[in-house]
Amino acid sequence: MTSPFAQPVENGRKFRVLGVDPAVSGATGFGVIEVEHGCTRLMHFGAWKLPPNVTFAVRLREIHFLVSGVVQQFAPDAVAVESVFSALNAGTALKLAEVRGVVLLAAAQAQIPAHSYSPREVKANVTGYGAASKQQVQQMVKSLLGLDQCPEPSDAADALAVALCHAQMSRARERLALSVAPRRPPVAANNAARPARISIPRAR
């Protein structure tokens, strides 16, 4: 399962990203991808659906536990999380921020850098259209990862889209850094290898 979608960062070594699509009451999606030599490979994906009768505190504990487990198993180089959707009501937005908090905590405890992307950023980077539907996101994730079927459930596809977005953004940042880095003029080999001469006056 490979795709020429994203180039690896860090001088071409393997680069793993854990994408997380947090949810307050529904399923929290997750997906791990690995980028190497211009190809993106699917490692693992799924969604955590907790019983509806559990308290919100237990939900936070379980999500933290599950994210920590995936981090320990796959050792990602980065964690990418979807940010809070601005159109949500205040109560839901606050709870979603708390869910994101335990995801970020799991990343920080493992000393892994975490990055946040808005839903519009994710859709724009993956599909080319910031208002794409869930079905369009699923279809593009399937295509970009070379899958036979669309990843299910849609929460898992959203998480993979977040991971792919981070891979794309990392490549863009790396290219920008290389383009603005100052270039040193080449040093002639003869001049570099030749030691400086010291003039010593002769005694009469």
C-alpha positions as CSV (number, residue, x, y, z in Angstrom):
1,M,0.0,0.0,0.0
2,T,2.1,2.9,-1.2
3,S,1.4,6.3,-2.7
4,P,3.6,9.1,-4.1
5,F,1.5,11.5,-2.1
6,A,4.1,12.7,0.4
7,Q,7.8,12.9,0.7
8,P,9.5,11.9,3.9
9,V,11.1,14.6,6.0
10,E,14.3,14.3,8.1
11,N,16.6,13.6,5.1
12,G,14.7,10.7,3.7
13,R,14.5,8.4,6.7
14,K,11.2,6.7,7.6
15,F,8.7,9.1,9.1
16,R,5.7,7.9,11.0
17,V,2.6,10.0,11.8
18,L,-0.3,9.1,14.1
19,G,-3.4,11.0,13.1
20,V,-6.2,11.4,15.6
21,D,-9.8,12.6,15.0
22,P,-11.1,13.3,18.5
23,A,-14.8,13.0,19.4
24,V,-16.9,13.9,22.4
25,S,-19.6,11.2,22.2
26,G,-19.0,9.3,19.0
27,A,-15.9,7.3,18.0
28,T,-12.4,8.7,18.1
29,G,-10.6,7.8,14.9
30,F,-6.9,7.1,14.7
31,G,-4.6,6.1,11.9
32,V,-0.8,5.5,11.5
33,I,1.0,6.1,8.3
34,E,4.7,5.7,7.4
35,V,6.5,7.8,4.7
36,E,9.7,6.7,3.1
37,H,11.4,7.5,-0.2
38,G,8.3,9.3,-1.6
39,C,5.9,6.5,-0.7
40,T,3.2,6.5,2.0
41,R,2.2,3.2,3.6
42,L,-0.7,2.5,5.8
43,M,0.4,0.9,9.2
44,H,-2.8,0.7,11.2
45,F,-6.2,2.4,11.7
46,G,-9.4,2.2,13.5
47,A,-11.9,3.9,15.8
48,W,-12.5,3.8,19.6
49,K,-16.2,3.6,20.4
50,L,-16.9,3.7,24.1
51,P,-20.2,2.7,25.7
52,P,-22.7,5.6,25.9
53,N,-23.2,5.2,29.6
54,V,-19.6,5.9,30.7
55,T,-18.9,9.2,32.3
56,F,-17.0,11.9,30.5
57,A,-14.1,11.5,32.9
58,V,-13.8,7.8,32.1
59,R,-14.0,8.6,28.4
60,L,-11.0,10.9,28.8
61,R,-9.1,8.3,30.7
62,E,-9.8,5.6,28.1
63,I,-8.9,7.8,25.1
64,H,-5.6,8.7,26.8
65,F,-4.9,5.1,27.5
66,L,-5.6,4.0,24.0
67,V,-3.6,6.8,22.4
68,S,-0.7,5.9,24.7
69,G,-0.9,2.3,23.6
70,V,-0.8,3.1,19.9
71,V,2.2,5.5,20.5
72,Q,4.0,2.7,22.4
73,Q,3.3,0.1,19.7
74,F,4.1,2.1,16.6
75,A,6.5,4.8,17.9
76,P,5.4,7.6,15.6
77,D,7.7,10.6,14.9
78,A,4.7,13.0,15.1
79,V,1.1,13.1,16.3
80,A,-1.4,15.1,14.3
81,V,-4.7,16.1,15.8
82,E,-7.8,17.8,14.3
83,S,-8.5,21.1,16.0
84,V,-11.8,22.2,17.5
85,F,-14.4,23.0,14.9
86,S,-15.3,26.7,15.4
87,A,-19.0,26.2,14.5
88,L,-19.6,23.9,17.6
89,N,-21.6,25.2,20.5
90,A,-19.6,26.3,23.5
91,G,-20.3,23.2,25.7
92,T,-19.3,20.7,22.9
93,A,-16.3,22.8,22.0
94,L,-15.0,22.8,25.6
95,K,-15.5,19.0,25.9
96,L,-13.8,18.4,22.5
97,A,-10.9,20.6,23.7
98,E,-10.5,18.3,26.8
99,V,-10.5,15.2,24.5
100,R,-7.8,16.8,22.5
101,G,-6.0,17.6,25.7
102,V,-5.5,14.0,26.7
103,V,-4.3,13.2,23.2
104,L,-1.7,15.9,23.4
105,L,-0.8,14.8,26.9
106,A,-0.1,11.2,25.6
107,A,2.1,12.7,22.9
108,A,4.0,14.9,25.4
109,Q,4.5,12.1,27.8
110,A,6.2,10.1,25.0
111,Q,8.2,13.3,24.0
112,I,6.6,13.3,20.5
113,P,5.9,16.6,18.8
114,A,2.1,17.2,18.3
115,H,0.5,19.3,15.5
116,S,-3.0,20.6,15.1
117,Y,-4.9,21.2,11.9
118,S,-8.4,22.6,11.3
119,P,-10.9,20.5,9.5
120,R,-10.7,22.8,6.5
121,E,-6.9,22.6,6.4
122,V,-7.1,18.8,6.4
123,K,-9.7,18.7,3.6
124,A,-7.9,21.2,1.5
125,N,-4.6,19.3,1.7
126,V,-6.0,15.9,1.1
127,T,-8.8,16.6,-1.4
128,G,-7.9,20.1,-2.7
129,Y,-11.2,21.4,-1.5
130,G,-11.7,22.8,2.0
131,A,-15.4,22.0,2.1
132,A,-15.2,18.4,0.9
133,S,-17.7,15.9,2.2
134,K,-16.8,12.9,4.3
135,Q,-17.3,10.6,1.4
136,Q,-14.9,12.7,-0.7
137,V,-12.3,12.5,2.1
138,Q,-12.7,8.7,2.3
139,Q,-12.3,8.3,-1.4
140,M,-9.1,10.4,-1.5
141,V,-7.7,8.6,1.5
142,K,-8.3,5.3,-0.3
143,S,-6.7,6.6,-3.4
144,L,-3.7,8.2,-1.7
145,L,-2.9,5.1,0.3
146,G,-3.6,2.7,-2.5
147,L,-6.3,0.8,-0.6
148,D,-8.8,-1.6,-2.2
149,Q,-11.7,-0.2,-0.1
150,C,-12.5,3.1,1.7
151,P,-11.3,3.0,5.3
152,E,-14.2,2.4,7.7
153,P,-15.6,3.9,9.8
154,S,-15.5,7.5,8.5
155,D,-13.9,8.5,11.8
156,A,-10.8,6.4,11.0
157,A,-10.7,7.9,7.4
158,D,-10.8,11.4,9.0
159,A,-7.8,10.4,11.2
160,L,-5.8,9.1,8.3
161,A,-6.6,12.3,6.5
162,V,-5.2,14.3,9.4
163,A,-2.0,12.2,9.3
164,L,-1.7,12.7,5.5
165,C,-2.2,16.4,5.9
166,H,0.7,16.5,8.3
167,A,2.9,14.6,6.0
168,Q,2.0,17.0,3.2
169,M,2.6,20.1,5.4
170,S,5.9,18.7,6.6
171,R,7.1,18.3,3.0
172,A,6.0,21.9,2.2
173,R,7.8,23.3,5.3
174,E,10.9,21.3,4.4
175,R,11.0,22.6,0.9
176,L,10.4,26.2,2.1
177,A,13.3,25.9,4.5
178,L,15.6,24.6,1.8
179,S,14.6,27.4,-0.6
180,V,15.3,30.2,1.9
181,A,18.4,28.7,3.5
182,P,21.5,30.8,2.7
183,R,23.9,29.2,0.2
184,R,27.6,29.3,0.9
185,P,29.9,29.9,-2.0
186,P,31.9,26.9,-3.0
187,V,35.5,26.8,-1.8
188,A,38.2,25.9,-4.3
189,A,39.8,22.6,-3.4
190,N,43.3,23.9,-3.9
191,N,42.8,26.9,-1.6
192,A,41.1,24.7,1.0
193,A,43.9,22.2,1.2
194,R,46.8,24.6,1.0
195,P,48.0,25.9,4.5
196,A,48.7,29.6,5.0
197,R,52.4,30.6,4.4
198,I,54.3,32.5,7.1
199,S,57.2,34.7,6.0
200,I,60.2,34.4,8.3
201,P,63.1,36.9,7.7
202,R,66.6,35.3,7.1
203,A,69.4,36.1,9.6
204,R,72.4,38.0,8.0
